[in-house]
Amino acid sequence: MSTEVRIPSIGFSTQEATLTEWLVADGEEVKEGQLLYTLELDKSVQEVEAPASGKLKIIAETGEAYDVGSLIAEIV
């Protein structure tokens, strides 16, 4: 069973965010709560934690803007 990693809703008016950096490489093991990636919003950068433990399968590229709810990775 896999867990989807999606762009979270951070703040009331946030509709999209830029994926700035993956903190874990594709194919590496992650633990729930481990810092996974960073997002750039209008005036801040947020670090986002892994929602589950397992192997990371990256789908989205860094440097791109994604809508809230967009699938960016899976943890299997």
N, C-alpha and C positions, 0 to 999 in steps of 0.2 A: 504494500500500500504506500502511495506517495502523498506528500504534503505539498500543496501549491504555495509558492512564494509570490505574493502580489504587492504592487505599490500600495502602501497604506494611506489612509486619509489622515493627514496630519494638519490639524487646524481647520477652522470652520470654512474658509474660502478656498482651500487648496483643491485644485482640479487636476493639476499635473505637477510632476517633479522630474528633475534630471538625475539619472543614475550616474553618480560620479566615480564610484570605485567599488569593486568587489574586494572584500577583505579576506576572502577564502577563495582558493583556486577551484576551477571546475574539476569535479571528480574527487575532491578531498572530502574527508569526513568532517561533519560539524556536529556540535552539541547544542541542544535546545538552550536558548539564552545567550549563545556566543554571538559576538558582533559579526554580522554577515556582509553588509554593504552600507554605503553612504548615499544619501539623497541630498540634492541641492534644491532648496525652495527659494522663494523670492528674496528672503533676507537672512537665510540661515542654512546650515548644513546639519543634517540629522543622521546619526548612526542607527541602524535598524538591526535588531537581533533575529536570530534563526527561530522560527516557530516550532521546530521539531529537530530531532537528532537523526542523522543518516548521512548518505552521500549526496553532495550537491551537484545538480545538473543545471548549469547556467543556460538560459535561453536568450536573455536580453544583453545588448551591447552597452558598454559604458559610454558616456558622452551624449546619450540620446534622451529626449524628453518623453515620458510615458504618462498616460492618464492614470488617475487613481483607479485601482482595481486591475490594472494590466498585469498579466502573468509574466514574471521575469525569470523564474527558476522553479525547479522542483527539488524536493529532498526525498530520496528513495531509500 
